[in-house]
Amino acid sequence: MGRINLKIGECKMMLFTAAWCNPCRMVKKYLDDKPTLLAELEIIDIDDEPELAVGIRSIPALVANEQIYTGDQVLTYLKTL
């Protein structure tokens, strides 16, 4: 998945946004005042990295990405919050 690197069992929160999206700008402005929360998020611009935004139907979208080991393979789960 491009630049998103996870260890097995690790969960990463991703916020999908776009520069032209007014609600996204409002969320970013809110997050700018919350540096601790901002540090926990991977902010992804869907125009800059469309390959990461496959399956995202509306923005802003907050998604949890987790990899799990099933014994014979590693599965990556995306869950929209």
GICOR-V10125 format. One record per residue. RES is the residue in one small letter. SS is DSSP state (H for helix, E for strand, - for the rest). OMEGA is omega as a letter, one per 40 degrees, with the letter a starting at -180 (NA if undefined). D_LAST is the distance of its C-alpha to the last C-alpha in Angstrom with 1 decimal. Layout:
RES_SS_OMEGA_D_LAST + RES_SS_OMEGA_D_LAST
//
This chain:
m_-_i_19.0 + g_-_a_21.1 + r_-_i_20.9 + i_-_i_17.9 + n_-_a_20.0 + l_-_i_18.7 + k_-_i_20.9 + i_-_a_20.5 + g_-_i_18.3 + e_-_i_16.8 + c_E_i_13.1 + k_E_i_12.3 + m_E_a_9.5 + m_E_i_10.0 + l_E_i_10.0 + f_E_a_11.6 + t_E_i_14.3 + a_-_a_17.9 + a_-_a_21.0 + w_-_a_21.9 + c_-_a_18.7 + n_H_i_19.6 + p_H_i_16.2 + c_H_i_15.3 + r_H_i_18.6 + m_H_i_17.8 + v_H_i_14.6 + k_H_i_16.8 + k_H_i_19.6 + y_H_a_17.7 + l_H_i_16.6 + d_H_i_20.3 + d_-_a_21.3 + k_-_a_19.1 + p_H_i_20.5 + t_H_i_19.2 + l_H_a_15.5 + l_H_a_16.3 + a_H_a_18.0 + e_H_a_15.0 + l_E_i_13.1 + e_E_a_14.3 + i_E_a_14.6 + i_E_i_15.4 + d_E_a_17.5 + i_-_i_17.2 + d_-_i_21.0 + d_-_a_22.1 + e_-_a_20.2 + p_H_a_19.6 + e_H_i_19.8 + l_H_a_16.5 + a_-_i_14.8 + v_-_a_15.9 + g_-_i_13.5 + i_-_a_11.7 + r_-_i_12.8 + s_-_i_12.1 + i_-_e_11.8 + p_-_i_10.8 + a_E_i_7.6 + l_E_a_5.5 + v_E_i_5.6 + a_E_i_7.1 + n_E_a_10.6 + e_E_i_13.0 + q_E_i_16.6 + i_E_i_18.6 + y_E_a_22.3 + t_-_a_23.5 + g_-_i_27.2 + d_-_i_28.1 + q_-_i_25.2 + v_E_i_22.1 + l_E_i_18.9 + t_E_i_15.9 + y_E_i_12.5 + l_E_i_9.6 + k_E_i_6.3 + t_E_a_3.8 + l_-_NA_0.0
//
